[in-house]
């Protein structure tokens, strides 16, 4: 079916996915906060970076493998946590995780998933899986989620630190976003309300206001580290100051992210702040990036500027919408092949060959 649709780049999948998804789900997936300035900036900032190829180098054998948190992966590309994936396709998180495993990347499961920790663990036992979580008012809820992730062989925890409340997403308010009644937040069966319904606003915002702890501080990072042996990644840091604090607390990694531009409009693009965060942590922890990745050149630019790995959210949702598990495999194959091409054409046989000086801002050439 995917071949019949002639879907050959992420943009093709996005356009086709937008044509077939129900409006409630589509607007939830694609929208950003406020006027969506940062949503556009996440892509535009990549376009302002120029690649400076090196030539006459042996690139006959190219290798994209790398090591993250001590685990070797086949490519520096993974799937970011996105909520309620079965709105896109019945395969949902399980199909997404299987696809990532088949391609040799990393899959991050959202707390607000429509397939449970255990379902995803059983569906994709060989996939490298990390679990994203929030800190709830009821600390026991968070503690139990952590233990379930540990017991299901998830290899790291990804704490989202930029969401004491959820941003104002106008499309969800207009739609009074509600999770379809045949779906539920699968990780909370028997623990908390599992439906997401709107009384007057966006259902997901109402859910968050009721259950998320708005008083979370750096002390809670220490608490989370104290209750688990899993490596801890902080997702949502956008300043060097906060990155330095996180590194000082001994976190395993920072995922540079503006939450898909869904929290505060007019924040910088993730790629814009990546260099200062890499500099601030000074090798004390690994650094990853999400936000705006749409093609192999984007991956190359992020790696050159210091990211160990990149993660994509929406592209995987378009893949799911267009073809379930096979659609996500296609998305990942496209990005992986594009990265392979740009590596070959810039003189990079391995990821270690991708150097900082190979990517510059467009202003580098402003004197011309």
N, C-alpha and C positions, 0 to 999 in steps of 0.2 A: 504493500500500500504506500509506503514512504517513497519508493522509487517512482510510483505512478504520479506522485505529487511534485516530483522534481525539486525536492527540498535539498539544497546544496550548501546553504550557509545558515547561520543562526537567524539572520533577518527573515529568511524564507519561513523557518519554523515559527517565528514570532508572528508574522502576518497570517499564516494559516491558523495558528492557535487562536489568534484574536477573532478569526472568522467563525470558529466553531464553539468556543467556550460560552456558557451562559453569562449574562452581563454581571450578575452578582459575584461570581467567581473571577471573571476576567478583570473587573475593576479592582477587586481586592488584590489580585496578583500584580497588576501593572501600575497601580497608583503610588504616588509619593505624597509627602507632607506638603501642605500649603499650596503655593503656586507651582510647585514641582520644579523650582529652579535647580535645586541640587540634584534632582532626578536626571535632568538633562546634563548637568555639569559632570556627573559621573562618567558619561560617555565623552562629552566634549573635551574634558581635561586630557584624556588619552590622545585625542586628535591633535592636541597642541604639543605633543612630544614627538621628536624626530629621532629616527634610528640611523646610526652611523655605521654602515657595514665595514668589516675588514675583509680583504680579498686574498686570494692566492694562499689559502690554507686548506689542509687536507680535511675534508668533511665527508669522506666516503663512508665512514661508520659513525652514525649519530646516535646518541643515547640521552634520553630524557629522564632517566631514573634519578631519584634523589632519596634522601633519608629525612623523615620528619619524626621527631620525638623518638628516635631510635629505631623506627620501622622503615624498611626500604619500600618505596612505592615506584611504580613504573612510569609515572608522569607527575609533574608538579601542579596538577589540576584536580580539584575536588569539588564537591557539591556543598554549598552553604545551606544552613538550616532555613527551610521555609515551611510555614504552617499549612496544615490542612490540604495535603497534596492529593487526596482522593477526590477533591472537587475537580481536579484536572482530568483524572482517569482512574478507573477502579484499581489499577496496579499501585497507584499511590506511592507511599514511602517504600514499600517492599520492592516494587519494580525499580524504583530509582536506586535503591541500595544495591540491588543485583546488578544493575547496569554499571554502576561505578566499580563494583568488584570485578566485573568482567574486563574493564578497561585498566584496572590497576591503580585507581585513585583512592581518595578518602571521602567517605560519606558522613555528613553531620546530620543527625536526626533532631528535629525540633521537638521541644517539650509539647508544643501545641499541635501534635501530629494526629492524623486520623487513622494511623496504624500504631499499635503499641510497641513499646521497647521490645517486648518478648516476641511479637509478631515479626518485627524487622530482624531481630536476632536469628530467628528460626529460618526466615526467608533468605537471608544473606549471611550465612555463618562464616564465610571466608572473606568477606569484605572488611577492610579496615574501617571501623565505625567509631565515631566520637558522638557524645551526647550533649546537646545544648540544653541549658536549663536557666530558669529564673529563680530568684529567691522569693518564696511565698510568705505571706503574713504568718501562716502556720508553718514554722520551721520543720515540723515533722513531715510535712508533705515533700519538701525539698530533700530531706534526709532519705526518705523512702525511695524517691526517684533516683538518687545517687546509688543506693544499694542495689536497686533493680538493674541499673546500667552496669554496675560492677559484675553482678551475677550473670549478665547476658553477654559478657566479653566485649563490652565497649572499652576502648583503649584510652580514652581521655574525656574530660569534662570541659565544655565550652560555656563559660558563664557570660551571659549577655549583661553588660554593665551600663548600657545606655537607655534603659527602658524602665525607670521607676514608674512612669506612665507612658502610654502610647501617644504618638504624635497625632495631629489633627489631619486626617485623610478625608478630603472633601467628598470624594466619590463614595466612600463607605458610609458617610453620613447621609448623603442623598439616597443611597440604596437601602439605608437601614440594614446594613450587612447582617446576614443571618446564615449560620452554617446549615446546609440542607438537612432536612429532618432524618434522612437515612444514614447520616454520618454523625460521628461524635468525636470529642477529644479523647482518644482511646487510652491515653495514659492515666485517666482519672476515673475510670469505671469503679464505682464503689468508694471513691475518695472524695471527689468534689463534683459539682454539676458538670456534665460533659457536653451539654449543648451550648451553642453560642447564639443567643437570640437578642434582638433589639427591642427595647421598650420605647425609645424615642430617638436614639442616636445610633452609632455603630455598635453592633453587638460585641465585637471583639474589644472595643474600648471599654464598654460596660463591664465585661468580664475582668479585664485587667484592673480597673479601678477597685473592684470588689476584692480581688485576691492577691495582687502583687504588693510586696512590701515597699513603700515609698521612702522608708527610713534607712535603706541599705547604705553602708559606708565601707571603707577599706577594712574595718574590723570584721565584716562579714566574709571578706575574702580569706582572712586568716581562719575564720571559723570553718569555712568550706574546706580549706586545706587540711584542717585538723580531723575531719571526719572521713577522709578518703585517702587512699594511696595512689589514685589515678592522677596523672599529670593534669594541671589546671591551665586552661587557656582563657584569657579575657578578651571578649569580643565587643568592640564598640569604642575603642580608645582613639581619639583624634588629636591629642596634643602631646608634645614632648614631655611636659610636666607630669601628666598622668602616666605616661609610659614609663618614666623613671621611677615613679612610686610603685607601679606594678612590678617592674623588674626587681626593685629592692625587696619586695615581698616574696620573691622566689617563685613567681609563676613560670610555667614551662614555656609559654608563648603568648604573644599578643596577636589578635586578628584585627588588623586595621579595617575599620568598617564604619559607615554612617547609616547602617541598618537599611541598606537599599534605598537611602534618601527618604525614609518613612518616618523619621522622628522630628528633626528640626530642619526646616527649610533654610537655605542660605548658609548651611555649614559647607566646608570645603569638600571637594571630591576626595575619596579615599586615596587615590594615587597622588594627589597634591600634598598630603601630609605624610605619606610613606617615608620619604627621605629623613625628615626630622625625627620620626619615631625610631627608625633604624639607628640613627646617630645617638639618640638619647639612651637606648638600651645597651648600646656598645657591646653587643655579643653576649649579654647576660641571659638572654632568652631568644627563642626563635621568633620571627616576625612573618605573618601571613597577611594577605589582603583579599577583601571582596568589594564588589561595587563597580559596575561598568564593564566587566570583562565580557567581550562579545566576539573576539577573534584572537588568532594566535599571536598577532603583533601586540595585542594588549598584554598577554601573558609575558611575552618577551620583555616589554617595557617594565612591568612590575618586578620581574626577576632582576633586571639590570639595576633597578633602584633599590634593591635590597630585600625583596620578599623571598622567603624560602619556598612558598607555595601560594597559589591563588585559588579562590573558591568562587563558584557561580551559583546564583539562586534562580533568577527568572529563566535563563536559558533552559535549565532542566525542566521547569514547569511547561515551557513551550514544547519541549520534547515529549513530555508525558501526554500533553493534550493531543499531540499529533499522532502518537503511536505507542503510548505506554512505555514499558521497559525498552523496547526496540528504539523508540524515539529518543530516549535519553542516551542510549548507546550511540546513536547517530550524531547527536549534539557533541558528545565527548570525542568521537572519532574525528569530526570536523575540526574542532579546536586543536586536538592533538596533531593532526596532519598539517594544519596551518602553522603550528609552532615548529614542527619538523622542517617545513619549507623555509621559514624565516631564519631558523638556525643555519640551515645549509647555505642560504644566500648571504649570511653575515659573517661566515667563517667560524661558526661555533659548533664543534663536534659534541660537546657536553655542556651541561648547564653551568659548570664552573668557567667555561669560556665566555659566558655572557657577563661583560664588565660594565661598571657604572658609566664609564666614559662613552659607551656605545649608544646612550640615550640622552638627549639634551632637549631642553625646552625650545620652542620655536624662536624665542627671543635671542637665542644664541646666534641666529642669522640675521638679526634686525639691522646690522650695519650694512647689509647688502642693498 
